Amino acid sequence: MSRFDEPLTKALDPKTAKLLHSVLGLETVGDLLRHYPRRYAERGELTTLDALEVDEHVTVVGEVSRLMRKPMRNRGGTWLEVEIVDGDGNRLYLSFFGKGSHVAESRMKPGRRGMFAGKVGLFGARGKPRWQLAHPEFELFEEGEANAAEFAAAPVPIYPAGKDLTPWAIRRAVGVVLDTLGPLDDPLPASVRVRHGLQPLGEALVAIHRPKDFAEVNRARQRLKFDEAFVLQAVLLQRRQAATAWPAKPRPRRADGLLAGFDERLPFALTEGQAQVGEEIAADLALEHPMHRLLQGEVGAGKTVVALRAMLQVVDSGGQAALLAPTEVLAQQHHRSITAMLGDLAQGGMFGGTAVTLLTGSMGAAARRAALLDVASGTAGIVVGTHALLQEHVQFADLGLVVVDEQHRFGVEQRDALREKAGQARPHVLVMTATPIPRTVAMTVFGDLEVSTLSQLPSGRAPITTHVVPAAEKPHYLERTWQRVREEVALGRQAYIVCPRIGDLEGDEGDLQVAEATSAGDERRPPLAVLDVAEMLAQGPFHDLRMGTLHGKLPPEEKDAVMRAFTRGETDVLVATTVIEVGVDVPNSSVMIIMDADRFGVSQLHQLRGRVGRGGLPGLCLLVSDFPEGTPARARLDAVAATLDGFELSRVDLEQRREGDVLGAAQSGKRSSLKLLQLLRDEDVIAAAREEAATLLTTDPELREHEGLRAEIVRLLADERAEYLEKT
């Protein structure tokens, strides 16, 4: 067994091992050694104390200024107050009671420096509140005479910690492990280390946990970042190799089939990008191994047309295509739009046509039986559905292509469940996302897929103008917002109003989030709700307009009826949650109002506004928020208003979010396996690691000669924290 896999219960005392597991989830020596310091303190520099926040758990470096014994007000005895200062003269007060006060008093002297950890509070002193840590943990810096200069220069690692577990307790545990570490199997071949000027793994781990100076820290971080990129790229490249090893039935293009008939009837010309990506997909479908391709593109770039043309090529070859959508609203929308685009080809015309079948979990028994029969018999050439397609009793006659829309909402196990329905020959897979992804993110998250990108919008798409409406600062701007909606409706157009919450419904996820925020001390008002806003507008500025409401808790038939009414122009204003975020296509809609826009992510806002401006009408998107200028939330909204470039916005989004969010890990409550690697700042590292991993796997695909790398991959895949890989 590798030392990395040794349980902490064997390497450390039981109490420390238990704390590390219960507070941080660390179980093995490898887990602990990869729990890197969050930052480093310098013994000669003091932490700035002017940025503290109430209830925040902090670790600060300060200098003891004075100690004061004070009498207890309501009972006998005394307590100890210690004043510490930073380099700017800011003060923080430490309170100690009981026996702990005597221990602190005996150890702390004016002029001594150290680290102090605890929960920040404010307490009053003659009307002037002061920052306080009540009974904090502390560690004073001990200087030895022989190595005082070296000691003063050495950075002090400060680790991510938690309640009952201080940064220095973690440091001591790491020290115990480092002292007995011994040689390690290095996942990086020596030739790779030499080429990139990287130190051996053991040296890097010692340097990042026990650095002599910051140059050592930086050198260690470069080595460990490369490790993260290299191992992940090796995993993804192995997955790609495995995928191409499976047999697949070739689905070559026919010159006289449904696809040719569809292309002849298209009322518009494909964009250059659509045509190019179409050729790439067509070539993949004709091969004897399964296509494994990601199709990403701007909002409104025409991905559905590209996917439909691929599905028709498969149907022409006698196979079936399945389109998997994450929500019933989106599945129904895809079914309607595909049927409409095919016209009589979906009913059976001069080319024979093919049935387009919808299958969702909430369908009635009779409709469901009919759909299942069409799928099993092969009558349905194109099957559109939700997770219901994954159920065991859904059988296909000849599944040739799986199209996964909004892939980030499906894990690899779900995708495989549908892929297995093709039997021994794997189906081709086309994964679509409407969220543009920077190249490095695509390389890291979708490294096992070929990537095609649509960046060119079809002709006839009108630009979308976006503005931020500061409702709290300028209430009359909100009044003007409602007037603009009325002006658009007067011109025969339609509007969306999006809210972050449904309303007072049992099980409303938004309501649960509000309750959690309130209990956590969030003093912001609850997010605006669809039901409340719809009622307010119906009784006020839109009293004479035709209004509809749409949210995820409506019965499926009611959702469908609401969307059909809006699509037919029978509704002027649709108040909805984010169920209309993707796939919904109503060309007559020209304006979107997003309430509490600061509660949505950058990419989500970009997706939402893509619902307008789709039919040649100028689009208008208004982002309503109470946040003033200068706040981070307002800066996000200003960034969305400043550009329609989804790729630029995706970088903004990524810079403001944790890496784990991007990789999908945070959605499951797990930590990301990327500890140091930053997807945007370390683009060169990721590219170099991918090139090295590809070269190595070409000569040693089974990694028989690279035991260290093989062990790291096994460790990663066996760890539940590798769940983010399932998002690829």
C-alpha positions in Angstrom: 0.0 0.0 0.0 1.3 3.5 -0.9 2.0 5.8 2.0 -0.6 8.1 0.5 -3.3 5.5 1.1 -2.4 4.9 4.8 -5.3 5.8 7.1 -4.7 8.8 9.4 -5.8 6.6 12.3 -2.6 4.7 11.8 -0.3 7.7 11.2 -1.6 10.0 14.0 -3.1 9.9 17.4 -6.8 8.9 17.5 -8.1 12.2 18.7 -6.3 14.2 16.0 -7.3 11.7 13.3 -10.9 11.9 14.4 -11.0 15.7 14.3 -9.4 15.8 10.8 -12.0 13.4 9.6 -15.1 15.0 11.3 -14.2 18.6 10.5 -12.4 18.4 7.2 -13.3 14.9 5.8 -9.6 13.9 5.7 -9.1 10.1 5.9 -5.7 9.3 4.5 -2.1 10.6 4.6 -2.6 11.7 1.0 -5.7 13.6 2.0 -3.8 15.5 4.7 -0.7 16.2 2.6 -3.0 17.7 -0.1 -4.8 19.9 2.4 -2.6 22.8 1.4 -2.2 26.0 3.3 -4.7 28.7 2.3 -2.1 31.4 2.8 1.1 32.1 4.7 1.7 34.5 7.5 5.0 36.4 8.0 6.2 36.7 11.5 7.5 40.2 10.8 4.2 41.4 9.4 0.9 41.6 11.2 -2.6 40.8 9.8 -4.7 43.9 8.9 -7.6 44.0 11.4 -9.8 46.5 9.5 -11.6 43.9 7.4 -13.1 41.7 10.0 -16.8 40.5 9.8 -19.1 39.5 12.6 -19.4 35.7 13.1 -16.5 35.1 10.8 -14.0 32.4 11.9 -10.6 34.0 11.5 -6.9 33.4 12.1 -5.0 36.6 12.6 -1.4 37.4 13.2 -1.0 40.2 15.8 1.2 41.6 18.5 0.1 41.7 22.2 -0.2 45.3 23.3 -1.5 45.0 26.9 -3.3 42.6 29.3 -6.0 43.8 31.6 -7.6 41.9 34.5 -11.3 42.9 34.9 -13.9 42.0 37.6 -16.9 39.9 36.6 -20.0 42.1 36.9 -22.6 39.6 38.1 -20.4 37.2 40.1 -17.1 37.1 41.8 -13.8 36.6 40.2 -12.1 38.2 37.2 -11.6 37.7 33.5 -8.7 38.6 31.3 -8.8 41.0 28.3 -5.9 41.0 25.9 -5.4 43.8 23.4 -3.6 42.9 20.2 -2.7 45.3 17.4 -1.7 45.2 13.7 0.8 47.3 11.9 -1.7 50.1 11.3 -2.7 50.5 14.9 -6.1 48.6 14.5 -7.1 46.7 17.7 -8.7 43.4 18.4 -9.6 42.3 21.9 -9.3 38.7 23.2 -11.5 37.6 26.2 -10.4 34.7 28.5 -12.4 33.2 31.4 -11.7 30.7 34.2 -8.6 28.6 34.1 -8.0 29.6 30.5 -7.5 33.2 31.6 -4.6 32.2 33.9 -2.9 30.1 31.1 -3.2 33.0 28.7 -1.9 35.5 31.2 1.2 33.3 32.0 2.1 33.0 28.3 1.3 36.3 26.8 3.5 39.3 27.4 3.4 42.8 25.6 5.4 42.7 22.5 4.9 38.9 21.9 3.6 38.0 18.5 1.5 35.0 17.5 -1.6 33.6 15.7 -5.0 33.9 17.2 -8.1 32.0 15.9 -11.7 32.3 16.9 -15.2 33.7 16.0 -15.4 37.4 15.5 -17.9 39.4 17.6 -18.7 43.0 18.5 -19.2 44.1 22.0 -20.1 47.6 23.3 -17.8 49.8 25.4 -19.5 53.1 26.2 -21.4 53.1 22.9 -18.2 52.3 20.9 -18.3 48.7 19.7 -15.0 46.8 19.5 -13.9 43.7 17.7 -13.6 40.7 20.0 -12.5 37.0 19.9 -14.0 35.2 22.9 -11.7 32.6 24.4 -9.7 32.1 21.1 -7.1 29.5 20.4 -3.7 30.9 20.1 -0.1 30.0 19.3 2.8 32.4 20.1 5.9 32.5 17.9 8.8 31.1 19.7 12.2 32.4 18.5 15.3 30.3 19.2 18.7 32.1 19.6 20.5 30.0 17.1 18.2 30.3 14.1 16.3 33.6 14.9 17.0 35.1 11.5 16.0 32.0 9.6 12.9 31.7 11.8 11.8 35.3 11.2 12.0 34.8 7.4 10.1 31.5 7.2 6.5 31.8 6.2 4.0 30.4 8.6 1.4 28.2 6.8 -2.3 28.9 7.7 -4.6 26.1 6.8 -8.3 26.0 6.1 -9.6 24.9 9.5 -12.9 24.7 11.4 -14.5 24.6 14.8 -12.4 22.8 17.3 -9.5 22.4 14.8 -7.0 25.2 14.6 -4.5 25.8 11.7 -1.6 25.0 13.9 -3.1 21.7 15.0 -3.3 20.8 11.3 0.3 22.0 10.9 1.5 19.8 13.7 -0.4 16.8 12.2 1.2 17.5 8.8 4.6 17.7 10.5 4.2 14.3 12.1 3.4 12.8 8.7 6.3 14.6 6.9 8.8 13.4 9.5 8.0 9.8 8.6 7.1 10.1 5.0 9.9 8.3 3.2 10.1 7.9 -0.6 7.0 8.3 -2.7 5.9 7.0 -6.1 6.0 10.1 -8.3 3.2 10.3 -10.8 5.3 12.5 -13.1 8.0 10.7 -15.1 11.5 12.1 -14.5 11.7 13.2 -18.2 8.6 15.3 -17.8 9.9 16.9 -14.6 13.2 17.8 -16.3 11.5 19.2 -19.3 9.4 21.5 -17.3 11.9 22.3 -14.5 9.7 20.7 -11.8 11.0 19.3 -8.5 10.3 15.7 -7.2 7.0 15.2 -5.4 8.4 14.6 -2.0 10.4 17.9 -2.1 7.3 19.8 -3.3 5.2 18.5 -0.4 7.8 19.5 2.1 8.3 22.9 0.6 4.6 23.8 0.5 4.1 22.7 4.1 7.5 23.8 5.6 8.8 26.5 3.3 12.0 28.4 4.2 10.8 31.3 2.0 8.2 32.3 -0.5 10.3 31.3 -3.4 10.0 27.7 -2.1 6.3 28.1 -1.9 6.0 29.2 -5.5 8.2 26.4 -6.8 6.2 23.8 -4.9 2.9 25.2 -6.1 4.0 25.0 -9.7 4.9 21.3 -9.3 1.7 20.4 -7.5 -0.5 22.4 -10.0 1.1 20.4 -12.9 0.3 17.2 -11.0 -3.4 18.1 -10.8 -3.6 19.0 -14.5 -1.5 16.0 -15.6 -3.5 13.3 -13.6 -6.9 14.8 -14.7 -5.8 15.0 -18.4 -4.6 11.4 -18.2 -7.9 10.3 -16.9 -9.9 12.1 -19.6 -7.6 10.9 -22.4 -8.0 7.3 -21.1 -11.7 7.8 -21.2 -11.5 9.0 -24.8 -9.4 6.0 -25.8 -11.9 3.6 -24.1 -14.8 5.3 -25.9 -13.2 4.9 -29.3 -12.4 1.3 -28.7 -16.2 0.4 -28.6 -17.8 -0.7 -31.9 -20.5 1.5 -33.4 -22.7 1.0 -36.4 -21.7 3.5 -39.2 -24.5 5.9 -40.1 -23.4 7.5 -43.4 -25.2 10.3 -45.1 -27.7 9.4 -47.9 -28.1 11.7 -50.9 -31.9 11.0 -51.2 -33.2 10.7 -47.6 -35.0 12.7 -45.0 -31.9 14.9 -44.4 -31.8 15.9 -48.1 -35.5 16.7 -48.0 -35.2 18.7 -44.8 -32.3 20.8 -46.3 -34.3 21.5 -49.4 -37.2 22.9 -47.3 -35.2 25.0 -44.9 -36.5 28.6 -45.2 -33.1 30.0 -44.4 -29.4 29.3 -45.2 -27.3 27.5 -42.7 -24.6 29.8 -41.2 -21.0 29.0 -42.1 -20.5 27.6 -38.6 -23.6 25.4 -38.8 -22.5 24.0 -42.1 -18.9 23.3 -40.9 -20.0 21.6 -37.6 -22.6 19.7 -39.6 -19.8 18.2 -41.8 -17.8 17.3 -38.7 -20.7 15.5 -37.2 -21.7 13.8 -40.4 -18.1 12.4 -40.8 -18.1 11.2 -37.2 -21.5 9.4 -37.7 -20.1 7.5 -40.7 -17.3 5.9 -38.6 -17.2 2.4 -37.0 -16.5 3.8 -33.5 -18.9 6.0 -31.6 -18.9 9.7 -32.0 -18.3 11.5 -28.7 -18.7 15.2 -29.4 -19.6 18.4 -27.5 -21.5 21.0 -29.4 -21.3 24.4 -27.6 -22.5 27.7 -28.9 -23.9 31.1 -28.2 -27.5 31.5 -27.1 -29.5 31.4 -30.4 -26.6 30.1 -32.5 -28.8 27.3 -34.0 -27.6 24.2 -32.2 -31.1 22.5 -32.4 -30.9 22.6 -36.2 -27.5 21.1 -36.2 -28.6 18.3 -33.8 -31.8 17.7 -35.9 -29.8 17.3 -39.1 -27.6 14.7 -37.3 -30.7 12.9 -36.1 -32.1 12.7 -39.6 -28.9 11.3 -40.9 -29.2 8.5 -38.4 -32.9 7.9 -39.2 -31.9 7.7 -42.9 -29.6 4.8 -42.0 -32.5 2.9 -40.4 -31.6 3.9 -36.8 -33.3 5.9 -34.1 -32.2 9.1 -32.4 -33.0 10.1 -28.8 -32.9 13.7 -27.5 -32.6 13.8 -23.7 -33.7 17.1 -22.1 -33.4 18.0 -18.4 -37.0 19.4 -17.9 -40.4 18.6 -19.2 -40.9 22.2 -20.4 -37.7 21.9 -22.5 -38.6 18.4 -23.7 -42.1 19.6 -24.8 -40.5 22.7 -26.4 -38.0 20.5 -28.4 -40.8 18.2 -29.4 -42.9 21.1 -30.7 -40.0 22.8 -32.5 -38.6 19.6 -34.1 -42.1 18.7 -35.3 -42.6 22.2 -36.7 -39.3 22.3 -38.5 -39.9 18.9 -40.1 -43.4 19.8 -41.3 -44.9 17.0 -43.3 -41.7 15.0 -42.9 -42.8 14.4 -39.4 -46.2 13.1 -40.7 -45.0 11.1 -43.7 -44.6 12.8 -47.0 -42.9 12.2 -50.3 -39.8 11.0 -48.4 -41.7 8.7 -46.1 -41.1 10.9 -43.0 -40.6 9.7 -39.5 -42.6 9.9 -36.3 -41.4 12.3 -33.6 -42.4 10.9 -30.2 -42.4 12.6 -26.8 -41.9 10.5 -23.6 -42.0 12.1 -20.2 -42.6 10.7 -16.7 -45.9 12.5 -16.2 -47.7 11.3 -19.3 -51.0 9.5 -18.9 -51.0 5.7 -19.0 -52.5 5.4 -22.5 -50.2 8.0 -24.1 -47.2 6.5 -22.4 -48.0 3.0 -23.7 -48.4 4.3 -27.2 -45.1 6.1 -27.0 -43.3 3.1 -25.6 -44.7 1.0 -28.5 -43.5 3.5 -31.1 -40.0 3.5 -29.5 -39.7 -0.3 -29.3 -41.1 -1.0 -32.7 -38.9 1.6 -34.4 -41.9 3.6 -35.7 -40.5 6.6 -33.8 -37.3 7.7 -35.6 -36.8 10.6 -33.2 -37.6 10.3 -29.5 -37.6 13.3 -27.3 -37.8 12.9 -23.5 -36.7 13.6 -20.0 -35.2 11.2 -17.5 -38.1 8.9 -18.3 -36.0 7.7 -21.3 -33.5 6.2 -18.9 -35.9 3.7 -17.3 -35.3 0.0 -17.8 -38.6 -0.7 -19.6 -37.9 1.8 -22.3 -36.5 -0.2 -25.2 -35.3 1.0 -28.6 -35.4 -0.9 -31.9 -32.1 0.5 -33.1 -30.7 3.4 -31.1 -28.0 5.1 -33.2 -27.6 8.5 -31.7 -28.0 10.0 -28.3 -28.3 13.8 -28.1 -27.9 15.2 -24.5 -29.2 18.8 -24.1 -27.8 20.9 -21.3 -25.4 18.2 -20.4 -24.3 19.7 -17.1 -27.6 18.5 -15.6 -26.9 14.8 -16.4 -24.2 12.6 -14.9 -22.2 10.1 -16.9 -24.1 7.2 -15.3 -27.4 8.7 -16.7 -25.8 9.1 -20.1 -24.5 5.6 -20.0 -27.9 4.2 -19.0 -29.3 5.5 -22.3 -26.2 4.5 -24.3 -26.5 0.9 -23.0 -29.9 0.7 -24.7 -28.1 0.3 -28.0 -26.8 -3.1 -27.1 -23.3 -4.3 -28.0 -22.7 -1.5 -30.6 -22.6 1.8 -28.8 -24.7 4.7 -30.1 -23.0 7.9 -31.2 -23.3 10.7 -28.6 -23.7 14.4 -29.2 -23.6 16.5 -26.0 -24.9 20.1 -26.3 -24.5 23.1 -24.0 -25.8 26.6 -24.5 -23.2 28.0 -22.0 -20.1 29.0 -23.9 -17.0 27.6 -22.3 -13.5 29.0 -22.4 -11.0 26.7 -24.2 -9.1 25.7 -21.0 -12.3 24.9 -19.2 -13.5 22.8 -22.1 -10.1 21.0 -22.2 -10.3 20.3 -18.4 -14.0 19.4 -18.0 -14.7 17.9 -21.4 -11.3 16.5 -22.2 -12.9 13.2 -23.3 -15.0 14.9 -26.0 -14.2 16.4 -29.4 -15.4 20.0 -29.2 -17.4 21.9 -31.9 -18.3 25.5 -31.4 -21.0 27.7 -32.9 -20.2 31.4 -32.4 -22.0 32.9 -35.4 -25.6 33.9 -35.0 -28.1 33.1 -37.8 -29.1 36.1 -40.0 -32.2 37.9 -38.9 -31.3 37.8 -35.2 -31.6 41.3 -33.7 -29.2 42.6 -31.1 -30.4 42.6 -27.5 -30.0 45.8 -25.4 -29.4 45.2 -21.7 -29.7 47.7 -18.9 -29.5 47.5 -15.1 -32.5 49.0 -13.3 -31.4 50.2 -9.8 -34.9 49.8 -8.2 -33.9 50.8 -4.6 -31.9 53.9 -5.7 -34.3 55.1 -8.3 -37.8 53.7 -7.8 -39.1 55.7 -10.8 -36.9 53.5 -13.0 -39.0 50.5 -12.0 -42.1 52.4 -13.0 -40.6 53.1 -16.3 -39.8 49.4 -16.7 -43.5 48.5 -16.5 -44.2 51.3 -19.0 -41.7 49.8 -21.5 -43.4 46.4 -21.2 -46.8 48.1 -22.0 -45.2 49.9 -25.0 -43.9 46.6 -26.4 -47.3 44.9 -25.9 -49.0 47.8 -27.6 -46.9 47.0 -30.7 -48.2 43.5 -30.7 -45.2 42.0 -28.9 -44.8 39.9 -25.8 -42.7 39.9 -22.6 -41.2 37.6 -20.1 -40.8 38.5 -16.4 -38.5 36.2 -14.5 -38.4 35.8 -10.7 -36.0 33.6 -8.6 -38.8 32.0 -6.6 -42.2 30.4 -7.1 -44.1 31.6 -4.0 -45.9 30.2 -1.0 -46.1 26.6 -2.2 -45.2 23.6 -0.2 -41.8 22.2 -1.3 -40.9 25.4 -3.2 -37.1 25.1 -3.3 -36.8 28.9 -3.4 -38.8 29.2 -0.2 -36.5 26.7 1.5 -33.5 28.7 0.5 -35.1 31.8 1.9 -35.8 30.1 5.2 -32.2 28.9 5.4 -30.9 32.4 4.6 -33.1 33.9 7.3 -32.0 31.4 9.9 -28.4 32.1 9.0 -28.9 35.8 9.8 -29.3 37.1 6.2 -31.2 40.4 6.7 -32.0 40.7 3.0 -35.7 40.5 2.1 -36.9 37.3 0.6 -36.4 37.0 -3.2 -39.3 38.0 -5.3 -41.7 35.2 -6.2 -43.6 34.5 -9.4 -47.0 34.3 -7.7 -46.5 37.5 -5.8 -45.2 39.5 -8.7 -47.9 38.2 -11.0 -50.6 39.2 -8.6 -49.1 42.7 -8.0 -48.8 43.3 -11.8 -52.3 42.0 -12.5 -53.8 44.4 -10.0 -51.6 47.3 -10.9 -49.7 48.3 -14.1 -50.8 45.3 -16.2 -54.4 45.1 -15.0 -55.7 45.1 -18.6 -53.1 42.8 -20.1 -53.3 39.1 -20.7 -51.0 37.4 -18.2 -49.8 33.9 -17.6 -47.6 32.2 -14.9 -45.2 29.3 -15.4 -43.1 27.4 -12.9 -41.9 23.9 -12.1 -44.6 23.0 -9.7 -47.4 23.3 -12.2 -49.0 20.0 -13.5 -47.4 19.0 -16.8 -50.5 19.6 -18.9 -50.9 23.0 -17.4 -47.3 23.9 -18.1 -47.8 22.8 -21.7 -51.0 24.8 -22.0 -49.4 27.9 -20.6 -46.5 27.7 -23.1 -48.8 26.9 -26.0 -50.9 30.0 -25.2 -47.8 32.2 -25.0 -46.4 30.7 -28.2 -49.7 31.4 -30.1 -49.7 35.0 -28.9 -52.7 34.5 -26.6 -50.7 35.8 -23.6 -49.1 39.2 -23.5 -46.9 38.8 -20.4 -45.5 35.5 -19.0 -44.3 35.6 -15.4 -42.0 32.6 -14.9 -39.1 31.0 -13.0 -36.0 29.9 -14.8 -38.0 27.0 -16.5 -37.8 29.2 -19.6 -34.0 29.5 -19.3 -33.1 27.3 -22.3 -34.9 26.0 -25.4 -37.9 28.2 -25.2 -38.3 29.9 -28.6 -41.1 32.5 -29.1 -40.0 34.8 -31.9 -42.6 37.5 -31.0 -41.2 38.0 -27.5 -39.1 41.2 -27.4 -38.6 42.2 -23.8 -37.5 40.4 -20.7 -37.5 41.8 -17.1 -35.4 39.8 -14.6 -36.4 40.6 -11.0 -33.8 40.4 -8.3 -31.3 39.8 -11.1 -28.4 39.8 -8.6 -29.7 36.4 -7.3 -28.8 34.7 -10.7 -25.4 33.8 -12.0 -23.7 35.5 -14.9 -24.2 32.6 -17.3 -27.8 32.1 -16.2 -28.6 35.8 -16.9 -27.0 35.4 -20.4 -29.1 32.3 -21.0 -32.3 34.0 -19.9 -32.0 37.1 -22.1 -31.4 34.8 -25.0 -35.1 34.1 -25.0 -35.8 37.5 -26.7 -34.6 39.0 -30.0 -35.1 35.6 -31.7 -37.6 36.7 -34.4 -35.9 39.7 -36.0 -37.4 42.1 -33.4 -35.0 44.2 -31.3 -34.6 42.6 -27.9 -34.6 44.4 -24.6 -33.4 42.9 -21.3 -33.8 44.8 -18.0 -31.9 43.6 -14.9 -33.8 44.8 -11.8 -31.7 44.9 -8.6 -31.6 46.7 -5.2 -27.8 46.6 -5.1 -26.0 50.0 -5.5 -23.0 50.7 -7.7 -19.7 49.6 -6.3 -20.9 46.3 -4.9 -19.8 42.9 -6.3 -23.4 41.9 -7.2 -23.9 45.1 -9.2 -20.5 44.6 -10.9 -21.7 41.2 -12.2 -24.9 42.8 -13.6 -22.9 45.6 -15.2 -20.7 43.0 -16.8 -23.7 41.2 -18.3 -25.1 44.6 -19.5 -21.8 45.5 -21.2 -21.5 42.6 -23.6 -23.4 39.9 -25.5 -20.3 37.8 -25.9 -21.1 34.6 -24.0 -17.4 33.5 -24.0 -16.3 36.7 -22.3 -19.1 36.4 -19.8 -18.2 32.8 -19.0 -14.7 33.9 -18.0 -16.3 36.6 -15.8 -18.5 33.9 -14.3 -15.6 31.5 -13.7 -13.4 34.2 -12.1 -16.1 34.8 -9.5 -16.9 31.2 -8.7 -15.0 28.4 -7.1 -13.4 25.8 -9.4 -15.6 23.2 -7.8 -18.8 24.9 -9.0 -17.6 24.7 -12.5 -16.6 21.1 -12.3 -19.9 20.2 -10.7 -18.5 19.0 -7.4 -20.1 21.7 -5.3 -23.6 20.6 -6.5 -23.2 17.4 -4.5 -21.5 18.9 -1.5 -18.1 17.4 -2.3 -14.9 19.3 -2.6 -13.2 19.8 -5.9 -10.1 17.7 -6.5 -8.4 20.8 -7.9 -6.7 22.3 -4.9 -4.3 24.7 -6.6 -5.0 24.7 -10.3 -7.1 27.6 -11.5 -8.6 27.0 -14.9 -8.2 30.5 -16.3 -5.0 31.5 -14.7 -3.2 28.3 -15.4 -4.0 27.8 -19.1 -0.4 27.2 -20.1 0.0 24.5 -17.3 -3.2 22.7 -18.5 -2.1 22.8 -22.1 1.4 21.5 -21.3 0.1 18.8 -19.1 -2.4 17.6 -21.7 0.4 17.4 -24.3 2.6 15.4 -22.0 -0.2 13.0 -20.9 -1.2 12.4 -24.6 2.4 11.6 -25.5 2.8 9.2 -22.5 -0.5 7.4 -23.2 0.4 6.9 -26.8 3.4 4.8 -25.8 2.0 3.3 -22.7 -1.9 3.3 -22.8 -2.2 0.9 -19.8 0.4 2.8 -17.8 2.3 -0.5 -17.1 5.6 1.4 -16.8 4.2 4.3 -14.8 3.0 2.9 -11.5 2.9 6.3 -9.7 0.6 7.8 -12.3 -1.6 4.7 -12.4 -1.9 4.8 -8.6 -2.9 8.5 -8.7 -5.6 7.7 -11.3 -7.0 4.8 -9.3 -7.0 7.0 -6.2 -8.9 9.8 -8.0 -11.5 7.5 -9.6 -12.0 5.6 -6.3 -12.6 8.8 -4.4 -16.2 10.0 -4.2 -14.9 13.5 -4.7 -14.1 12.6 -8.3 -17.9 12.9 -8.9 -17.2 16.0 -10.9 -15.9 13.7 -13.7 -19.5 12.5 -14.0 -20.4 15.9 -15.3 -18.3 15.3 -18.4 
